[in-house]
Amino acid sequence: MKIKSTILGLAALLSAGMVQAQDGWNFPSDPAQEKKARELNAAYTDYLSSEQFVEATHALNWLLVNVPELNESIYQNGVKVYDGASKATTDEAQKRVYQDSVIAIYEKRGEIYDNEKNWIENKAYYGYQYYKDDKDMLEGPIADFEKAIELNGTLNPTLTAAYFNLIYRNYAYHQAYTGEEILAIHDKLQAMLDKAAAEGKDVSSPKSSLEQLLVAMELIDCDFIENTMGPKLAADPTNEALADQIFKYSVQYKCYSSKSFLQALEIKHAKEPSFSTSQVIAMRYVQDNKLTEAENLWKQALTLAENDAQKAEGHMELATVYAKQGKKAAARNEAKAAANIDNSKTAEVYSMIAGMYMNSFNDCKGGVSKIKDRAIYIAAYNAYQKAGDSSGMANARAQFPSKEEVFTEGMQVGESLSTGCWVGETVTLATRD
């Protein structure tokens, strides 16, 4: 970052005339210089202790320029002095000079002492405070935050929002990132916060700030996921990180109908199969009329079910798929299996079975006996009765044979009839009138 007109004048350094370090102090070998260095070191620390920050800058500046390797404390205290001075002055130009000096002190400290990882976060945060409203000065603190993450592998949770705020501003002012780059930064910070939360830290505030900033950028909607992120995943289906992003944001923004969401979910499922991923993918396959694929997914879902509720749902959904495929006997078996596991599904199961019976008349009729052909409706009636569906019972009864038809065929009300066909039930003959 380019620092403007810093008060320090750190280029004018004296490199000679230092005595051997004693207890970390390197006073000049020249007696006059040593005396002055000791006096000014005492002077600036006295001013600092009494919070006379502007007065302290004069003595400290001489030390920083003339004896830069005197002791690391002049850099540690120098930040306090110049930051305090920036708050003490009302002159905006002078305030910026003091602020620039804080950053310059950190940079000179980094040249002399190999311990940047210990204070780089502090430098980044001072830069955030000083330059966040200056669109031409954002790159410096952003680079410092990124250096902090590089050196330490993480970022203090309390600073994540400040860093992402700079990203937000740099994007708003300069369109400095693509949408995917911003999402990658956001996800990296979220992962840091998740780790901190797992360690027992309260990260609710920075998490909330990150989400608010992301929403404010207006980057993500279903079109962005489908048309920007989706094609990249289609071109590189091995990109698990991108698949995770698409899945996460599709769920967050309720973009369930997109092709990219399905592809991301398939990738996630292949890596970590679960009942829930099988469930959602199978439902999408049904929606797209990919019934064979849906059948296979529901069969897999049953092997991944963690409780009876999931098992019952799996059998019921598999029954629905079989019904759509015309595998009515298999559909009935799966539906009954669902009811056996969860009796709360009894009504749903027997309404489904009854509906299949009602719709099987044309497939099952033999055309020899009207009575036997219509026995299927009696089976449907019985199923509706188990479902507690009075309307369905009435519709089925309306299709029963008439008394006249029973008499004509020489049969008796109350005798047993076999429905035949796939229904394969024995019913008691009854009439509609």
Salt bridges, closest charged atoms under 4 A:
GLU34 OE2 - ARG38 NE 3.03
GLU72 OE2 - ARG109 NE 2.83
ASP83 OD2 - LYS87 NZ 2.62
GLU107 OE2 - LYS123 NZ 3.47
GLU111 OE1 - LYS108 NZ 2.89
GLU116 OE1 - LYS147 NZ 3.24
ASP133 OD1 - ARG169 NH1 3.00
ASP134 OD2 - ARG96 NH1 3.38
ASP144 OD1 - LYS123 NZ 3.40
GLU180 OE2 - LYS232 NZ 2.51
ASP187 OD1 - HIS186 ND1 3.32
ASP187 OD1 - LYS248 NZ 3.20
ASP194 OD1 - LYS207 NZ 2.64
GLU199 OE1 - LYS201 NZ 3.96
GLU211 OE2 - HIS186 NE2 2.72
GLU240 OE1 - LYS271 NZ 2.97
GLU295 OE2 - LYS299 NZ 2.95
GLU295 OE1 - LYS327 NZ 3.31
GLU334 OE1 - HIS315 ND1 2.59
ASP363 OD2 - LYS328 NZ 3.40
GLU405 OE1 - ARG432 NH1 3.88
